[in-house]
Amino acid sequence: RSVSNAIVCDVDDCPQASDCGYDVTFSHTVLEHASRPWRSFETISRITRPGGLTLHLVPWSYQHHATPEDNYRFSHTALRVLLEDGGFEVLDVGYDVCTKPEKMLKTKKDEHFDTIWLTYIVGRKLQ
């Protein structure tokens, strides 16, 4: 919050972010918490300048984690549609598969899956 060129806001509705004001937009395990992710992608489209890049990573196979709410899971095709509908060219989309380190598998018993899948997408804003 103390970074001078960062904005903290509700990604579903962020009027304080200027239109086409950002060269890069990014989220990491955020969009599954949005109550209306289609509006989040409208915001991302509005604030990313033409030619700008956007990168997002969201859980696909991951336990429920209500902090404060956990509303959605996105496949690669869902992210593609949401980004393309917002006027982006998709540069890369796919999955990142992560596994717990062996030491944690043997010692930690918690709600986390031993293997999780994260969906990622990278796009460039068209005109």
Secondary structure per residue as TSV (DSSP state, phi and psi in degrees):
chain	resnum	aa	ss	phi	psi
A	1	R	-	360.0	-15.4
A	2	S	-	-95.5	0.6
A	3	V	-	-76.0	129.1
A	4	S	T	-67.3	-28.0
A	5	N	T	-107.1	22.7
A	6	A	-	-113.7	149.0
A	7	I	-	-122.7	134.2
A	8	V	-	-108.3	119.9
A	9	C	-	-159.6	174.1
A	10	D	B	-77.9	115.3
A	11	V	T	-64.6	-19.9
A	12	D	T	-70.2	-25.1
A	13	D	B	-157.8	102.9
A	14	C	-	-131.7	73.5
A	15	P	T	-66.2	-21.6
A	16	Q	T	-73.2	-13.7
A	17	A	S	-85.4	127.0
A	18	S	-	-74.7	149.0
A	19	D	T	-59.4	133.0
A	20	C	T	51.3	34.8
A	21	G	-	-92.2	-2.3
A	22	Y	E	-130.4	134.0
A	23	D	E	-74.2	-31.3
A	24	V	E	-137.1	133.0
A	25	T	E	-120.7	144.1
A	26	F	E	-151.5	140.8
A	27	S	E	-143.6	145.5
A	28	H	E	-128.9	110.7
A	29	T	S	49.8	52.4
A	30	V	-	-118.5	-44.5
A	31	L	G	-65.5	-22.5
A	32	E	G	-68.1	-16.8
A	33	H	G	-90.7	-12.3
A	34	A	-	-67.3	140.3
A	35	S	S	-76.5	-27.5
A	36	R	-	-138.4	80.7
A	37	P	H	-62.0	-25.2
A	38	W	H	-63.0	-34.3
A	39	R	H	-72.3	-34.0
A	40	S	H	-59.5	-44.0
A	41	F	H	-70.1	-28.5
A	42	E	H	-65.3	-41.6
A	43	T	H	-63.3	-46.6
A	44	I	H	-57.6	-43.3
A	45	S	H	-64.6	-42.4
A	46	R	H	-65.3	-38.0
A	47	I	H	-92.6	-14.2
A	48	T	E	-85.7	127.7
A	49	R	E	-70.4	153.9
A	50	P	E	-56.0	132.5
A	51	G	E	87.8	-11.7
A	52	G	E	-73.5	162.6
A	53	L	E	-106.2	150.9
A	54	T	E	-136.6	141.1
A	55	L	E	-140.5	131.3
A	56	H	E	-140.7	141.5
A	57	L	E	-129.7	126.9
A	58	V	E	-136.5	153.4
A	59	P	E	-68.2	143.7
A	60	W	E	-113.8	-57.9
A	61	S	E	-112.8	96.7
A	62	Y	-	-158.6	149.7
A	63	Q	-	-66.5	157.6
A	64	H	-	-61.5	133.3
A	65	H	-	-142.8	88.2
A	66	A	-	-79.8	85.1
A	67	T	S	-131.2	76.8
A	68	P	S	-86.7	-31.4
A	69	E	-	-128.4	151.1
A	70	D	-	-126.0	103.7
A	71	N	-	-105.9	-31.4
A	72	Y	-	-140.8	158.3
A	73	R	-	-125.5	143.1
A	74	F	-	-122.8	124.8
A	75	S	-	-79.6	171.3
A	76	H	H	-63.2	-34.2
A	77	T	H	-71.2	-35.1
A	78	A	H	-65.3	-45.0
A	79	L	H	-63.0	-39.6
A	80	R	H	-59.4	-48.3
A	81	V	H	-61.7	-46.9
A	82	L	H	-61.1	-40.1
A	83	L	H	-74.1	-45.2
A	84	E	H	-63.8	-38.3
A	85	D	H	-62.3	-24.3
A	86	G	T	-89.6	6.8
A	87	G	T	87.5	29.1
A	88	F	E	-109.7	148.7
A	89	E	E	-92.4	128.3
A	90	V	E	-81.8	121.3
A	91	L	E	-91.3	-33.6
A	92	D	E	-161.3	143.6
A	93	V	E	-152.5	142.8
A	94	G	E	173.0	-155.5
A	95	Y	E	-126.8	145.0
A	96	D	E	-115.2	119.8
A	97	V	E	-101.1	123.7
A	98	C	E	-119.0	139.5
A	99	T	E	-123.0	151.3
A	100	K	-	-65.9	144.0
A	101	P	-	-60.4	147.5
A	102	E	H	-50.8	-41.2
A	103	K	H	-59.9	-41.0
A	104	M	H	-71.0	-35.3
A	105	L	H	-60.6	-35.0
A	106	K	H	-83.3	-26.0
A	107	T	H	-113.9	-23.1
A	108	K	-	-103.3	126.7
A	109	K	-	-119.0	105.5
A	110	D	S	-147.8	-169.2
A	111	E	S	-80.1	-6.9
A	112	H	S	-75.5	139.3
A	113	F	-	-67.7	151.6
A	114	D	S	-70.7	-31.7
A	115	T	E	-128.8	132.0
A	116	I	E	-124.7	151.6
A	117	W	E	-114.0	130.7
A	118	L	E	-114.8	137.0
A	119	T	E	-96.9	135.1
A	120	Y	E	-127.2	155.9
A	121	I	E	-147.6	142.1
A	122	V	E	-128.3	131.7
A	123	G	E	-140.7	163.2
A	124	R	E	-120.9	130.6
A	125	K	E	-70.8	126.0
A	126	L	-	-81.3	179.2
A	127	Q	-	-62.5	360.0
